[in-house]
Amino acid sequence: MGEERHSLTGADGVPVMSYLEGVRDGSPWAYAIEEIGPGAADAVASRMPGWVVSAPVELGRALLNRGARLLRHMNVMLCDLPIARPVAGAAPDGFRMVPCDRPPAEIFPAWFAAYPPGHPDYRPRDGEKALEEELVPLLTGEEIGPLLPCSVLAVRDGSPGRGEVVGGVFVNDSNRGPWVADVFRHPDRSPRGLGALMLSAALVRASEGGLTGIGLVVTEGNPARRVYERLGFRVVDEAMTVMI
């Protein structure tokens, strides 16, 4: 994807930072930041109130010192698919893996339930808004980029229709290349360990589809990081997302 980069200038009119622009939770969002001069923290703090900013850790900490609010501290991880270590095995009895071809309304219950209070990525939000402003743009490609065919859903057999969606892995074609935008499972409607199996299935499909690498981010302190490392992901960077 060839997205247009924007520049932010300092008080003297000299560019101090470039970034990509999007929308996150209804707020303008600056991400994929590159500092190109001194004074980026002061420029962001003074000229971007109300923005969500995803920045390298050093800039993120400088923004926190200037009154920003931390939304997420995350580790950036990459997996070289030729040396990935997917878990062998099929879905547990009563479940199956299918392509991510269901409408958002069928995916939403499991996706929304996957982040209850106490989860490292939990945040209070309205369900209807989360569906329309978060899940729909993610699935349609408006948020990050087009959904790739290696994305998978886990469904429960014996449910009405084509089966109840209980989990999934979204892989999008982002400006950073193939990107795991979400790995989720319904905590009450699916077994533990399903997340590793779903992600493994997505990695295998990605490799079979000719991809050579996939990235993701995981929140600092989230035990899922150990699962990702076991599958072949490695930490390559850290970042912070803050509200200015």
C-alpha positions as CSV (number, residue, x, y, z in Angstrom):
1,M,0.0,0.0,0.0
2,G,1.4,3.4,-0.9
3,E,-0.1,5.8,1.7
4,E,0.8,9.4,1.8
5,R,3.1,10.5,4.5
6,H,2.4,13.8,6.4
7,S,4.9,16.1,8.0
8,L,4.8,18.0,11.3
9,T,6.9,21.1,11.7
10,G,8.3,22.7,14.9
11,A,7.9,26.2,16.1
12,D,10.5,27.4,13.6
13,G,8.7,25.8,10.6
14,V,11.3,23.1,10.1
15,P,9.9,19.5,9.8
16,V,10.5,17.4,12.9
17,M,8.4,14.3,12.1
18,S,6.7,12.4,9.4
19,Y,3.8,10.0,9.9
20,L,0.9,8.1,8.3
21,E,-2.6,9.3,9.3
22,G,-5.6,7.2,10.1
23,V,-8.5,7.0,12.6
24,R,-8.4,5.0,15.8
25,D,-11.5,4.8,18.1
26,G,-13.0,7.8,16.4
27,S,-9.9,10.0,16.9
28,P,-7.3,11.1,14.4
29,W,-4.3,8.8,14.6
30,A,-0.6,9.3,13.7
31,Y,1.4,6.2,13.2
32,A,4.5,4.8,11.5
33,I,6.2,7.8,12.8
34,E,9.7,8.8,11.7
35,E,11.5,11.6,13.6
36,I,13.5,13.8,11.2
37,G,14.6,16.6,13.5
38,P,14.8,17.7,17.2
39,G,11.7,18.9,19.0
40,A,9.2,16.2,17.8
41,A,7.7,15.7,21.3
42,D,7.1,19.5,21.9
43,A,5.5,19.8,18.4
44,V,3.2,16.8,18.9
45,A,2.2,17.9,22.4
46,S,1.4,21.5,21.3
47,R,-0.1,20.9,17.8
48,M,-1.9,17.6,18.0
49,P,-4.3,17.7,21.0
50,G,-7.0,15.1,20.7
51,W,-4.8,12.8,18.5
52,V,-3.9,9.2,19.1
53,V,-0.1,8.9,18.4
54,S,1.7,5.6,18.0
55,A,5.4,6.4,18.5
56,P,8.8,4.8,19.2
57,V,9.3,4.2,23.0
58,E,11.6,7.2,23.5
59,L,9.2,9.6,21.9
60,G,6.3,8.0,23.7
61,R,7.9,8.5,27.1
62,A,8.7,12.1,26.2
63,L,5.0,12.6,25.3
64,L,3.9,11.0,28.6
65,N,6.2,13.5,30.4
66,R,4.3,16.3,28.6
67,G,0.9,15.1,29.9
68,A,-0.1,12.4,27.3
69,R,-2.1,9.4,28.5
70,L,-0.8,5.9,27.8
71,L,-3.2,3.7,25.8
72,R,-0.9,0.8,25.0
73,H,2.8,-0.2,25.3
74,M,3.5,-2.8,22.7
75,N,6.2,-5.1,21.3
76,V,6.5,-5.3,17.5
77,M,7.1,-8.9,16.4
78,L,8.0,-10.4,13.1
79,C,7.9,-14.0,11.8
80,D,10.0,-15.3,8.9
81,L,7.7,-17.8,7.4
82,P,10.4,-20.1,6.0
83,I,11.5,-20.8,9.6
84,A,8.2,-20.5,11.4
85,R,7.2,-23.2,13.9
86,P,3.4,-23.7,13.6
87,V,1.7,-26.1,16.0
88,A,0.9,-29.3,14.3
89,G,-2.6,-30.6,14.6
90,A,-6.2,-30.0,13.6
91,A,-8.9,-28.1,15.4
92,P,-10.2,-29.7,18.6
93,D,-13.2,-32.0,18.2
94,G,-16.4,-30.0,17.6
95,F,-14.5,-27.1,16.0
96,R,-13.1,-26.4,12.5
97,M,-11.1,-23.8,10.8
98,V,-12.7,-21.9,7.9
99,P,-11.8,-18.9,5.7
100,C,-12.6,-15.5,7.1
101,D,-15.6,-15.0,4.9
102,R,-18.4,-14.3,7.4
103,P,-20.2,-11.0,7.7
104,P,-19.0,-8.7,10.6
105,A,-22.2,-9.4,12.6
106,E,-21.4,-13.1,12.8
107,I,-17.9,-12.5,13.9
108,F,-18.6,-9.7,16.3
109,P,-19.9,-11.7,19.4
110,A,-16.7,-13.7,19.7
111,W,-14.4,-10.8,18.8
112,F,-16.0,-8.5,21.4
113,A,-16.1,-11.1,24.1
114,A,-12.4,-11.9,23.6
115,Y,-11.3,-8.8,25.6
116,P,-13.1,-8.9,29.0
117,P,-12.1,-6.8,32.0
118,G,-8.7,-8.0,33.2
119,H,-7.4,-8.7,29.7
120,P,-4.3,-6.7,28.9
121,D,-6.1,-5.2,25.9
122,Y,-9.5,-4.5,27.6
123,R,-11.0,-1.0,27.3
124,P,-14.5,0.1,28.0
125,R,-16.5,0.7,24.8
126,D,-19.9,0.6,23.4
127,G,-20.7,-2.6,21.5
128,E,-22.6,-1.0,18.6
129,K,-19.8,1.5,18.1
130,A,-17.1,-1.1,18.3
131,L,-18.9,-3.1,15.5
132,E,-19.4,-0.2,13.2
133,E,-16.2,1.8,13.9
134,E,-13.7,-0.9,14.6
135,L,-14.6,-4.4,13.3
136,V,-16.2,-3.4,10.1
137,P,-13.3,-1.1,9.0
138,L,-10.9,-3.8,9.9
139,L,-12.7,-6.4,7.8
140,T,-13.3,-4.2,4.9
141,G,-9.7,-3.0,4.7
142,E,-10.4,0.6,5.6
143,E,-8.5,0.5,8.9
144,I,-5.2,-1.2,8.0
145,G,-5.5,-2.6,4.5
146,P,-7.2,-5.5,2.6
147,L,-7.9,-8.7,4.5
148,L,-5.6,-11.4,3.1
149,P,-6.8,-15.0,2.2
150,C,-4.7,-16.6,4.9
151,S,-7.0,-15.1,7.6
152,V,-9.0,-17.8,9.4
153,L,-12.0,-18.2,11.6
154,A,-12.8,-21.0,14.1
155,V,-16.4,-22.2,14.2
156,R,-18.2,-24.5,16.5
157,D,-19.9,-27.5,14.8
158,G,-23.5,-28.3,15.6
159,S,-24.5,-24.6,15.8
160,P,-27.3,-23.3,13.5
161,G,-26.4,-22.3,10.0
162,R,-22.7,-22.5,9.0
163,G,-21.6,-22.8,12.6
164,E,-21.0,-20.3,15.4
165,V,-17.8,-18.2,15.1
166,V,-15.8,-18.6,18.3
167,G,-12.4,-17.1,17.2
168,G,-10.3,-15.9,14.4
169,V,-7.1,-14.5,13.0
170,F,-7.2,-11.4,10.8
171,V,-4.2,-10.9,8.5
172,N,-4.2,-7.6,6.6
173,D,-2.0,-6.2,3.8
174,S,-0.8,-3.2,5.7
175,N,1.7,-0.5,4.8
176,R,4.2,-2.6,6.8
177,G,3.4,-5.7,4.8
178,P,1.3,-8.7,5.9
179,W,0.1,-7.9,9.4
180,V,-1.8,-9.9,12.0
181,A,-4.3,-7.3,13.1
182,D,-6.1,-9.5,15.6
183,V,-6.0,-13.0,17.2
184,F,-9.1,-13.6,19.3
185,R,-11.3,-16.3,20.8
186,H,-14.4,-16.3,22.8
187,P,-13.3,-17.2,26.4
188,D,-16.4,-19.1,27.2
189,R,-17.3,-20.7,23.9
190,S,-13.9,-22.1,22.8
191,P,-11.1,-24.2,24.4
192,R,-7.8,-22.9,25.6
193,G,-5.0,-23.3,23.1
194,L,-7.3,-22.5,20.2
195,G,-5.5,-19.2,19.6
196,A,-2.2,-21.0,18.8
197,L,-3.9,-23.4,16.5
198,M,-5.7,-20.6,14.6
199,L,-2.5,-18.6,14.2
200,S,-0.6,-21.7,13.1
201,A,-3.3,-22.3,10.4
202,A,-2.9,-18.7,9.3
203,L,0.9,-19.0,9.1
204,V,0.7,-22.2,7.1
205,R,-1.8,-20.7,4.7
206,A,0.3,-17.6,4.3
207,S,3.4,-19.6,3.5
208,E,1.4,-21.7,1.0
209,G,0.2,-18.4,-0.6
210,G,3.7,-17.2,-1.2
211,L,4.2,-14.8,1.7
212,T,7.6,-14.8,3.3
213,G,6.9,-12.9,6.5
214,I,4.2,-11.6,8.9
215,G,4.3,-9.0,11.7
216,L,2.1,-8.2,14.7
217,V,2.1,-6.2,17.9
218,V,1.5,-7.6,21.4
219,T,0.8,-5.5,24.5
220,E,3.6,-5.4,27.1
221,G,2.7,-8.0,29.8
222,N,0.4,-10.0,27.6
223,P,1.2,-13.7,28.1
224,A,0.3,-14.3,24.4
225,R,3.8,-13.1,23.6
226,R,5.1,-16.5,24.7
227,V,2.8,-18.2,22.3
228,Y,4.0,-16.0,19.5
229,E,7.6,-16.7,20.3
230,R,7.0,-20.4,20.3
231,L,5.5,-20.1,16.8
232,G,8.6,-18.3,15.5
233,F,7.9,-14.6,16.1
234,R,10.6,-12.5,17.5
235,V,10.6,-9.0,19.0
236,V,12.1,-6.4,16.7
237,D,10.9,-3.1,18.2
238,E,8.8,-1.4,20.9
239,A,6.2,1.3,20.6
240,M,3.8,3.3,22.6
241,T,0.3,4.5,21.7
242,V,-0.7,7.6,23.6
243,M,-3.6,10.1,23.6
244,I,-2.4,13.7,23.4
